[in-house]
Amino acid sequence: MRFTVRIHQSGWTYSQLETVWQESERLGYDGASLYDVLGVPGPECWTALTALTRATQKLVAIPLVLSNPYRHPAVVAKMAATLDALSDGRVILGLGAGGSDDEATAFGVPWPSARQRIAALGEAVEVMRMLWRGGGSFGGRWYQLRDAPGYSDAARPEGPPILIGGHGPNLLRIAARHGDLCNVGFDLSVDDWHALGRRLDGYAREAGRRPGSLGLVHNATVLLGADETDVARQVSEWANRRGLTEDSARSRLRYSLLGTPSQVCEQLRALEAAGVSWVFLLFDGLPSLVGLRSFAETVMPNL
């Protein structure tokens, strides 16, 4: 199981990002992510990721996820090949079909239906892999390329691994056909993952792929306490920040990584047994480093 620090950088400075990334690397995390949004203050996703790979040596950089409608796939393929080379292969390319309808309207981004955006995402991945393999022509519904030269400067000949994020049967089929990793939802239960694993295996068979070839990525809210009293305090503070009662907060957090280190380890072992290979951790206190350090020191050594 591999651990990634999930960062929502709204309102952050680049200096704060660099501090959290460098501390994440020092503590032994496997990766860190940023999200791709246009309409909130904070560093732009890909520009910041590029700078952060130069400020670290081992951490894997992951956009979670780039909104496919924002950029042509030939541009993204070139971006990813360049960063793959600059980082010595420390990038996973996260892609999605969604984003904010209001944000697209505000910035004049073409925004077809969800079904159409998902279909375009599948074509986009095909275009990128074609370009990483050496280029060629592509005649799709959404993208057309003619004798396009390939991008041979990536660190890996096949290009970086592709993570596809989102939910719903149409997107899951795209992930099972084209992805290396699949990122679905937030704070899912172990039962959810057993069901999703079976479903994705079925879609993989439909696409002619081997079942189990798609890595499963779990997104988790983390509230880690030294003991039950500390856990209760953190739940109370989490509820107050959101204007919730503690009962409502606990209901929302029922499948989060909530508890003492031993309890959280037990939850993670169950997720691993359900097929989860990566866990993206959302620490509520970031850019404070307290939760980041506590998880690394009390949970990760036991896994």
N, C-alpha and C positions, 0 to 999 in steps of 0.2 A: 504494500500500500504506500502511495506517495502523497505528500501533503503540499498544498499550494495555498499561499496567503491571498485571499480574495479581497481586492481593494476597490471601493467605489470612491473615486477621487474627487467628487464634487466638493468644491471649496478648499481643496488642498493646494499647497504650493509644491513646486518641484522639489524643493529642499526637503520637505516632509516625506515625499515619496522616496527620495534617495536614502534617507535615514532608515525608513521601514524596510526597504529592499536590502540594504546592506546588513541590517540586523537580522533579517530573515535568513540571509545566506550564512551569517556567522552561527546562527542557532541550528542550522542543518535542514531547513525546509528545502523542498525540491524545486519549487517554483513560486512565482507571484504573478498576479493578473491585474489588468486595468479594464474598465469598461469603456465602450465606444458611444459617446453621446455628444451632441452638438450644442444643446441648449442650456447647459449648466456651467457655472464657473469651475475652472480647474484645468490642468494640463490636458492637451489633446492626446488621445490614446497612443497612436503609433509613434508619434514624435517622442513622447515620453518613454515608451518602451525601448526605442532605439538608444536613447541616452542612458537608460538604466542598465542595459546590457553592457555598456562601457564602464559603468560604475561597479559592476559585479563580475565574478569570474565563473560561477557555477550555476547560479539560479536560472531556471528556465522561464522565459518571458512569454506570457500568454494574453492576447487580447480576448476578453470574455464578454461579448464576441463582437467582431467587426460586423456592422450592418451591411449586408451585400448591396442593397439599393444605393448606398452612399458612393460606391466606387466601382468602376469597371473592373472585371476580374483580371484583365491583362495588366492593369496597374497594380492590383493587389498581388498578383503573382510576381511581378518585378520587385515590389516592396519586400515581399516575404523572402525571395531568393537573396536579396541584398542583405537583409538582417540575418538570415541563416548563415551567410558567409561571415559577416562582421562578428557574430556571436559564437562562431565555431559550433554551429548546430544547436544553439540554446533557445530555440523558438518553437512553439506549437501554434499553428495558425487557427485561431478560433473564428468561426464564421456562423452567421445566423441570418434569417430572412426577415427578422422583425425590427423592433425599435419603436419609437413613439410616433403615432399618427399626427399628433399636434406638432411635434418637432419637424416632421417632414413638411407639413403645411407651412409652418413658420419660415422655413428655409427654401421652399419651392422645390423640394426633392420629389420626383415622380414616385407615386405610391399606389401601385395596383393592389388588387385584392390579396389576401393572405395566401390563397391557393396559387395565384400567379407568382407571388414573390418566392414561394417555396420551390416552384418549378424552375424559376430563374436561378435559384441557389444551386440546384442540382447541375444545371448547365454551367454555372460559374466554376464549380469544382472541376468539371470535366475540362474546361478551358485551361485552368491553372495547371492541372496535371499534364495536359498536352504540352504546354509551354515548358514545363520543367523537364519533360522527356525529350525536348529538342525542337518543339514547334510544329507547325503544320496548318491545316485549314479546318475550320469548324463551321458547320451550318446548322444552327439551332433556331428555336423559336425566338429566343431573347438575345443571343449573341451570334455574330458572324465574323469569322476571321479568315483571311485568305493568305496562304503562304507566309504565316507569321513566323519570324525567327524565334528560336527558343531562348530560354534564360539558363545558361550553363554555369552561372557563377554561384549557385547555391552550394552550401557546405555538403549537402547530400544530393546525389544525382536525381533522386525521386522527389526532391523538395522536402520541406518540413512536414511533419505529421499534421493532419487536419482534424480539428475538433469541431463538431457541428452541434450547436446549441439551440434548444427550443423544445416544443412539445407538440402533441397532436399526431395522429396517424400518418399524415402526409409528410411531415418533417421527419418522423422516425424512419419512414421508408427511405428518405434521402440520406439520412445518417447511416443506415444499415448498408446502403448501396455504395456510398462514396467516402464515409468517414473512417478515421482511425480511432477516434474517441467520440463519445456521445454524452452531452451535458443536458440533463432533463430536470427542470423544476428545482425546488428548494425544500430542504428538510423532508425528504421522502422517507417513508418507513421501509423497514426490511422487507415486509410483504410487498410493498410497491415495487421494490427492485427485483424480487423474484418474478413478479408478473411481467415487468418491463423486459427483463432478461429473456424470458421465453418469447415475448413478442418480437424483440429485436432479432433473436435467433431465427424466427420464422421469416422475417423480412430479409435477413441475410441469405437464407436459402433461396428465396424468390429471386434475389439478385445474383445467384451463383457464387456466393461467398461462403466460407466456412463458418458455421455457427461458433460463437465465442471469439471471433476475430476482432470484434469491436470493443474497445475499452470503455468501461462505464465510469462516469464522473459524478460524484455526489457533492452537492452544495449544502453546507451546514452552518447554521448559526451556532456560535460557540459561547457558552456561559459556563466557565469552569471555576469551581470553588474549592478551597482547601478542605472544607468540611460542609456538613449540611447547613450550618448557620450561615456560612459564607455564600453558599448557593442561594439560600433564601433571600439574602441581602441583594444579590445580583439580580434575581428575578424581580424583586420589588423596584429596584432602580430602573430596570429595563421597562417595566410596566409604566412607571411614572413618566419616563421620557416619551411614551407613546399615548399617554392619557387613558391607560387601560386599568382595569381591576387586576389584582394578582391572579384571580381564578381565570380570567380571560387570557392573561399572559401565559399562564401555564398550559392552557389549552392550545394556544398558538405554538408554544414551544415543545409540544409533547414529542415530536420526532427530531428535535434539535439535539446537538451535543451539549446537553445540560446535566450537570452533576459534578461529583468529585472525580479526581483522576481515575480511580478504579472503575467507577460507573461509566465514564466516557470511553475507557479502553474496552469495556465489555460491549458497548454500542458499536464501536468501530470494528471489533472482531466479527460481530454479527453482520455488519455491512460487507466486510471482506468476504465472508462466507457466502453472501448473496451475489458476489461477482464484482463488487465495486473495487476499482484499482487505483483511482485518484480521488482525493477528498479536497475540495476547495473550501477553505475555512474563512468565515466572515466573523472577525473579532469585533465586538460591539464598540470597544473603546478606542480603536485606531483613530488617529496616529499615535496615541499612547501605546507604549511597548509592553505594558504589564501583562495583558492577556496573551500576547504573542510569546513572551518569555515563559509564562507559566505552562502553556501547552507544550512547548518544546522541552521543558525541563522535567515535567511530571507525567506526560502522556507518551510522547514520541519514543523515549528510550524503552518503553515496555512493548512496543510494536515493531 
